Amino acid sequence: MPGHDPLCGEAAGQRPHRNENGRGAARFAVLLPVLACSWLAARIAAAAETNGAAAATETISFKTIEVIQLSIFAGVMGAALLSAIWLIRERGRTAAQNEELKARVAELSGALSRTEALLNLKDQRLLVWSGSGRPALLGELPDDSGAPRERSTFLAFGRWLMPKSAAALDKAAAALRDTGAGFDLVVETQKGILLEVQGRKSALHSVIRFVSLTAAQTEHARLKLEHERIVADYQGILGLINALDMPFWLRDERGQLKWVNAAYARAVEAESAEAATRESREFLPTAARAALQRHHLNEPVFRDAFSTVVEGDRRVFAITNYAEANRSAGIAVDRSEIEALRREYESTLRSHSDTLDQLTTAVAIFDADQKLKFYNQAFQKLWGLDPAFLESGPENALLLDRLRSENKLAEQPEWRRWKEQLLSAYRSVEAQEHWWHLPDGRTIRVVASPQAKGGVTWVFENLTEKIDLESRYNAIVRVQSETLDNLAEGVAVFGPDGRLRLSNPAFRTLWNIPEKLIGNGDTHISELKAVCDAVAKDSTWGDFVAAVTGFDDERRDRHGRTELVDGKILNYAVVNLPNGQVMLTFVDVTDSVNVERALKERNEALEKADKLKNDFVQHVSYELRSPLTNIIGFTELLALETTGPLTQRQREYVDHIGSSSSLLLTVVNDILDLATVDAGIMELEIGEVQVRPIINAAAQLVADRLREHQITLSIETDEAPESFHADENRVRQILYNLLSNAANYAPEGGRITLSARLNGEAVEFRVHDNGPGIAPDVLASVFKRFEPRSQGGRRRGAGLGLSIVKSFVELHGGTVEIDTGPDKGTAVVCRFPLEPRAVRAAAE
């Protein structure tokens, strides 16, 4: 049928629920092709009515333009038809999806309602985190559970849970949110109600669920908590026992070791406690274990002391073992130190008794029953009592009666009351002091010191000699006072309060102090300062006042000098005395100062003369160098063959001139070096010195001389360091002088040894020759200048070689020693520090 579209019918059949707008659009899409066909037929009929020519033209026009228009119109209509068909199909599909979504929303709404009904039960509560924000709170817990309903209070677990439960829950919740670790806990509220808490995490949410428990679950949870507490206590006890420095062990029903602590493992020298248990290493010896088993047949608790070897030492242990139901536990306490302390205590008591027995002060100790327990020899000697009577331990009252009967105590008007007053020391808490004047003229100081256990220690001090000494002391003080008054040295003693305690006439005379100012004996030092400031040029009395009245923690004595306006010069001393007193002494040294000034002027003149001598030596030495250098140069020139032939005698003369000039140049250089050292202007060029090269260089300088006398040089550097810090030129000069000196005294065909080694923080050079050695009378002056020594030597020099060696070594901060003797030659040892701390400007 025209206008019928099967696709539209199929679509309509598939989607029976289209709306009216959809159907209208479908009808419009069907009518469009019909209208297009009607319009085309009308145009053809109109064209048929025209005439032939016009019809031909119109036909041609219709066939070209109209056909194009018709084709375009048909294409547009076809596209519109297809679009309408696609739109009808999509609208039907969308309507179907909407219906499905409505059914799904209704289903989800029902599921949400059922979930909310389940979550809002009265016996559970949930915390849900969907991100990092605040959690959602769902459900409720029973009112008697102790869980608050308010959100803020509920989230503060510490407010309504027990501290231990709150801490465990906070830690588990943090782990759940951070790492997703689930947990199952049983927590206890402050009302004693148990709750089960479960924590789980999904892809988007973290959930903590609080569930109230039934009676059976509560009992099970309570037993679980109790078990956890018991396990925790058990682990704590085991941890404590394992930390003890006492061997501890547990045995099973077969008597085998079940568990031991670390101290047990150390005692049996096992790698660990597990190894000791696995290897069944026994701590107690076999005899001790057998005694323990026999005791447990009748008694569950065993206590005794045994000795065993631990870490190579035999020690005494107090063993306590408990056995019950075929299980036992034991612990060993090291009593070695206690036994040692007990022995030391007994030794101390004996030493204390021996010490008291050696005292000259009489000591007697009575116990709480007033019986004599100890006395020293001084006590027996003081009273002259029979040792047998004292050893019987008499009572204190009986002892007093015995002394009275033997007329060794002064008779008292009321003896009984006096004795009761004396014996009241046993009821006193403080020491009592008494003075006894004996019939034989002795004076005894008696001190009764109560003891903590009720006894009394009596100390009898014979003060007869002390009183006699005090009288003698007072006499001596009077004599010293008279002596002080007649001293030419001024003396004044001030107390801690600054008041004058003692002074002599010389003090008043030196400072022109009015006698009335000191006569009252209570003058303050500030008053003396006001008077003495006027007679001194630069008064030091301000320092005296500070020394007397100051509060320095460290009291130091001081000395000084002051000058008075009348020309007197006084040396003063501030001396701190005991009890905070200060003594000022003044000595008139006017004459001594004048003599001292004269001596200083003379010393300055001598120093100028010495400086003039040094300048002269330096000037002469430098002036000698130039002609000597010329002489040596011309001598070497004459010795050349190119200069001309020389006779044998002339050549000997030239060689003699050359050797003498070189020797003279060496002496001049040595004198110049010594003058530079003495003047204190020599500076060392400190640098790194290679030990072996510098030894070889010094040996090369004396090689010709050694060959001349067939002397062998041995060099030993195996123990020497690679280098040290010093002046390389001066070290080479030192070694050259030592080798030259050794070559001079070594016999023909002899041997010289040059060795270097590291000695602590120093490098030690040693030059030894097998010559005759140095005589003892010469050894004392071996380092003096211009002391030539030709005994046994080939050449007589200026005597400066060893002096230069000593000066240069001491400039480096080192030392020089000489080891010599008959039949062992001479060895000179020079020690240089590896790192010179301070280079002295001149040798001492």
Order of alpha helices (4+ residues) and beta strands (2+ residues): alpha-alpha-alpha-alpha-beta-beta-alpha-alpha-alpha-beta-beta-beta-alpha-beta-beta-alpha-alpha-alpha-beta-beta-beta-alpha-beta-beta-alpha-alpha-alpha-alpha-beta-beta-beta-alpha-beta-beta-alpha-alpha-alpha-alpha-beta-beta-beta-alpha-alpha-beta-alpha-alpha-beta-beta-alpha-beta-beta-alpha-alpha-beta-beta
